[in-house]
């Protein structure tokens, strides 16, 4: 099988697995939200955030170094050295986070931190085998393991929650995920048999390569986790439970359609390096689709939040309604941020991305300490939204030398369609006051969806017809002998 065939097949496995995982985890989130208390989610989210904040340290970017084609990354010696350093760094990481635990975690909750920490360390030990498959562009086993892990951890967590296990139902997902990874990579038809080894030149190469990438990864993890840590530290377990569930549910649309697309287009951008016109076309078309679909989903969810909470996860989650709506900005903007960031990776300027993330971190910390004490979890969500919008602005500004695009063409039509759809839906609800929740749901969905589609069709009908014919032509070309 050629490299191109392996790449296409691996992309198919990855996209299918990502969609399956997102769907399974969405079901798990709904069921557990009905069975568990907000404070229990808060305790778990706080401990997990403390672990994930430093999650990049034990890997130290050495996986990317082993994937990179170089003399020092070839052969069995490189894998043994990578595994040896991974074990050493994991021991140091566990000891370091464990030493910090008394400063951040109350005694009754430290078992949660230790369980998550040790489970994650065990998963890190499979990194050498995972990278071995990545080098071969063979993702079938990885996709199957990731899908199996999502399904089995979901079934276990739901069963334990139903039996009244409380926090253990959440912690069990980490324990089982570690066991499945270890068995899938090292016990069942092992990808590679773990062995220790040392070679000074190889170790120096892995560490030097890793130190150039780890900083950016840690900053990204801080952007994802600092808001949870701040909320748990200053507002408490129950507010963090509401905030973490609002974030989780608001970002599922991104996981379902935007993340797989961005995984694929990162390779497309890299292939078009040095071809500015085609790179600009690809950038515009990808982001135009992400914006139009994202605006539609965010607007629809914004309207349907009361019904979603009432019918799906239960009225005990009503305090998360406003943070949920504020976090829908993630549905709008985060996929665009990722897509734009891939441009800098493709053209070999990752330092621009790191610099933008540093600015974002500063803006978010300022927002947390100014808006959080005043407005609670609503202020935290607003601080995250401001951080994200600020980062998008920086990335768009920095992308100008590499891609040509119009912000007005990207955002103008979907923004008008979003506004008209929301106004029409709210206007109808005001006129039809007293509707049952089911009728309210139907009116919101039909009014917003119809208005959004009609206005977008009037403003961009020519472009939509072009994309439709191009997609149909591509599919026919691929399926016709």
N, C-alpha and C positions, 0 to 999 in steps of 0.2 A: 504494500500500500504506500502511495507517495505521500510526501509531506502535506501537499494540498488536500488530499483526501482525508488524511488523519486530522488536519485542522478543521475541515468542514464537519466531519463526524464528531470531533470533540466539542465544537461549538454547539452542535445539536444536542449532545448529551448534557452540556452545561446549562443551556437555556431551558430544556425540559426539566432538569432537576431543580433549577432555581424556581421555576413556576410551581412545581409540585410542592417544594418546601414552603414557599410563601402561602400557598393555599392551606396546607396542613397546619402550619403555625397560626394562621388566621383562625381556623376552627378551634385550635387549642386555646388561643387567647380568649375567644368568646366563652367557651365552656368554663375555663378556669375563672374568668371574671364573674360568672354566675355562682361559682362554688366557693370562692375565697373572698377574704376581706381586703379592702384597700390597704390597710396597715401591713398585711402580710406581703403584698406586692412591694410596699415601700421598703420593708426590711431586706427583702431579696435584692431589689434594685440598688440599694445603697451599697451592700456588700459586693455585688457584681460590678458596680461602677468603680469601686476602689481597686478591684482586681484588674479590670479591663483598662483602667487608666495607664497602667504600666505593662500592658499585655505584650507590647512590642519588644520589651527589654530582653526576655530570655531567647527570643529568636534573633535579635540584633541584626536583622536584615541579611542574615547569612544564607537564607533560602534563595533570595534573589541572586546572591553571589554564586551559589552553586548552579543556578539555572544559566547564568551568564557564561557564554562560551569562552573559556580561557584555558591555558595549559594547566593552571593549578586547580581547575574545577573538574578535570576529567578523571575517570577511573575510580577504582575501589578505594584508593587512599583518600581521595577527596571526600567520599561519603563517610568514611570512618572518622576523619577529622571533624567533619560537620556534626556527626552524631555525638562525638566526645565533647565538643564545645557546647552543643545544645544541652547535654546533661549537666555540665558544669554551670552554665548560665541559669538553668532552671533551679538548681540547688540554691544559688545565690539569690535568685528572685524570690523564691519561697521564703527564705530566711529573712530577706529585707522587708517584704510585705507583712510577714508574720510579726516582725519586730515593731512595725508601725501600727498594727491592729489595736493595741490598747489605747492609742491616742485618738482613734476614730470610731471604734466599734464598742458598744457597751458589752459587758461580760456575757449577758444572756444571749447575745446574737453572734458571738465570735465563732461558734461552730458553723454558722452559715458561711462566713468568710473562709474558714479553713477548708471546708468541703469544696467550695467553688475553686479555691486556689489550687488545691491538690489535683482536682479533676482537670483543670486547665493545664497544669504542668504535665500531667500524663498525656494529654492531647498533643502538647508541644513535642513530645518524644517521637511522634509519628511524622514529624516534619521532613526527615531525611527520605523516608519512603514516598511521601507525597511529592517532594521535589523530583525524585527519580522518575516518577510518572510524568511530571510536567516537562522534564527534559525530553522525554520520548513522545510528547504530544499525544499521550494516551490517557484520556480522561474518563473512560467508561467506568472503571472501578471507583474513581473519586465521586462521580455523579451518583452511582448506585449506593455507595456508602453514605453520602450526604442525604439522599432521599430516604434510605432505610433508617438513618439516625433520626430524621425529622418525624417519621411515622412512629417508630418504637418509643421515642421519648414522649411523644404526644399521648399515645395510648397509656403509657405508664403514669404520666402526670395526671391525666384525667381520672384514671382508676383510683389513684391514691387520694386525690382531692375528694372524690365521691365517697371514699371510705373515711374521710375526716382527718387525713394526715396533715393538713395545713401546709406549713412551710416546706415540709419534706416533699410535697408534690412538686414544688418548684425546684428544689435542690436536686431532686432525682434526675432531672433532665441533664444536669452537668455530669453526674456520676455515670449514667447510662451512655451518654455521648462519648465519654472517655473510654469506656469498655468496648463500645462498638468500633471506635477508631483503632484501638490497639489490636483487637481481633481481626479487623478487616485488612489491616496493613501488614501485621506481623505473624498472625497465627493461621489464617485461612489462605492457603496458597500465597505465602509471603512474597511481597514485592521485593524485599531486601531483608537480609538477616542482620539484626543490630550487632555491631562489633565496634569496640573501641580501637582507636589508632591515632597516631600523631606524626605529623611532618611539618617542620617549622615553617617552611615557605608557604605551604597550603594554608596553615592557620593564619599567617600574616595576611595573606590575600583575602581570606574570608572576613577577617576582622576589619581590614582597611575598607573593603567594599561595603560592609555593613554599617560602619560608622557614618558613611556618607548618605545613607537612606533612613536610618533609624530616627533621626531627629524629626524629619517631616512626618513620619508615621505616628510618633508620640504626640506631636502637635494635633494631628487629625483626631487621635483618640481623646485628647483633652477637649477638643471641640464637641465631640460626641458625648462626653461623660461629665464634664465639669458642672453642667446645669443640674444633673441628678445629684451629684455630691453636695452642691450648694443647697439644693432643696432639702435633702435629707438632713444635712447638718443644721440648718437654720430654721426650717419650717416643720420638720418632723416626719415620721413614717407614713401617716395617713395622707398628708398632702403630697408626698412623693409617690405614694401609690396611685393617687388620682392623676398626677402629672405623667408618670411613666406609662400608664395605660392610654392616656390621651396621645402621647407621642407614638406609642406602638400602633394604635389603630389609624392614626392620621398618616402614617408612613407606609401602610400596606400597599396602596396603589403604586407607590414608587417601586416596591419590591416585585410587584406582579408584572409590570410592563417596562418601567424605566431602567431598572438595573440590568436585565438581560440585554436590552438595546445598547446600553453603554458598554457592556462587556464586549459586544461585537464591534461597535464602531471605534473602540480604542485601536483595534488592529487596522481598521480602515484608515483612520487618520495617519497611523504610522506608515502605511503603504503609500499614501499620497504626499509624504514629505518631499519637498522640492518641486511640487506641482501646485503652486498657490491658487490658481483658478479652480482646479478640481477640488482642492482641499476646502476652499471657501464655499463651493456648492454643496459639498457633503456636510460641512458644518451648519450651513443655513437650513438644509432640508431636515437634518436630524433634529436640530433644536426647534424648528418650526413645528414638527410633529409632536415633540415633547411638550412644548408650550400649549398647543391647541388641545391635546388630550389631557394634559395636566390641569389646565384651566377648567375644562369641562368636569373632570372628576372632583376637583376641589370645590367648585360651585355647587355641584349636586350634593356632596357630603355636607357642605356648610348648611344647606337647607334641611337635610335629613337627619342631622345630629339628634334632635329630640326624639324622633321616632326610633332611631337606631338604639339609643340608650334605653328607651322604654320597652321596646319589643325584643331586643337582642340580648343586651347584657344586664338589664335590670335597673330599676330606679335608684338603687343605692349609689350608682355612678353619676347621678345628675350633677354633683359639684364639678365634674370634669368637662361640662358642656362648653364653657367659654375657652378654657385652655385647648380643648379639642379643635374648636374653630380657629383659634389663633395658630395652632400647629399645622393647619392645612396649608400654610405658606410653604411648608416643606414639600407638600405634594406639588406645589406650583414651581418652586425654584431650585430645590436640591438636585433634581436630575439635570438641570441646565448647568448648575455649578460643576457637577461631575463631568459632563460632556465638554465644557469649556476647559476644565483642568486637563482633560486628555489631550488637548491641543499642545500644551506645553510639554507633556511627556513625549508626544510624537515628534516634536521639533527639537528635542534634546535640551529643553530649558526648565527642568523640574524645580530649580531654585526660585523661579517666579511663583510657582504654586506654594512653596514653603513660605515665602515672604508674605503672600496673601493670607495664608493661614495664621501667621503670627499677628497680623493686623486684626483678623477676625477674632482671635482669642482675646486680644486686648479690648476690643469693642464689647465682646460678650461679658467679660469680667466686670467692665464698667457698668453694663446694663444690669447684671445680676445684683450688684451692690447698691444700685440706685433705684431700680424698678421693683426688685424682689421684695425688699422690706415694706414697700408701700402697698403693693397690690398682690402679694403672695404668688401663687403658681401662675396666675394670669400675667403678672409682671415678669416672671421667669420666661414664660412662653413668648412674650413680647420682646424680651432681650435677645432670645434666640432668633426670632424673625428679623430683628434689626441687624444682627450679626450676619445672617445669611444674605440679606439684601445688600449689605455693605460689601461682602465678599464677591457677589455677582458683579457689582459695579467695578471693583478692582480688576477682576479677571477679564471682563469685557474690554476695559481700557488697555490692559496689557496684551490682549489678543490682537489688537489692531494691526501690528506689523506682520502678522502671519495669516490672518483671514480677513476678508472684506465682507461686511454685513451691515444691515440697517436695523437698528433697534426698533424703529417705527414699524418696519415691515414684519419683524418678529413678533412684536407685542400688540400692535395697534388693533387689528381685527379681532383677535381673541379677547382682548380687554373690553372692547365694546360689546362683544357677544356675551361675555360674562356679566357685565353690568346690566345689560338689558334683560337677560334671563333672570337675575336676582330680583330686579325691580318688578318684572311681570309677576313672578311667583309670589312675592310679598304683597303686591297690590291685589292679586286675586284672593289671597288669604284674608286680607283686611275686609274685602267686600263680602266674602263668604264666611264670616265669623261664626263659630259654633260648630264647625265640621268635626266629625269623629276623627280620631287619629288615622284611621285607614284612608278616609277620604282626603284628609290633609296630605297624607303621603302621596296619593295618586295625583292630586292637583300640583303639588310641588314638582314631582318628577316630570309630568307631561308638560307643564308650563315652561320649566327651565330648559328641558331637553329640546322641545320644539323651537323655542325662541333662539337658543344657542345655535342649533343646526341651521335654521332658516337665515339668520343674520350672517353667520359665517359663510353660508353658501352664496348669499347676495354679494358679500364683500370680496370673497375669494373663490368664486365659482370656477374661474378659468384655471387657477392653480390646482384646485381639488380635482377637476377633470383631468388635468395633466398627470397628477400623481396616480390617479386611478388607472389611466391607460398605461402608464409606465409600469405599474405594479402588475397589471394583467399581462402585459407583453412579457415581462420578466418571468412570470409563472408559466406562461404558455411555452416560452423558449426552454425553460428548464424541464418541462414535463413532456414535450413533444420529441419523439425519437428523431 
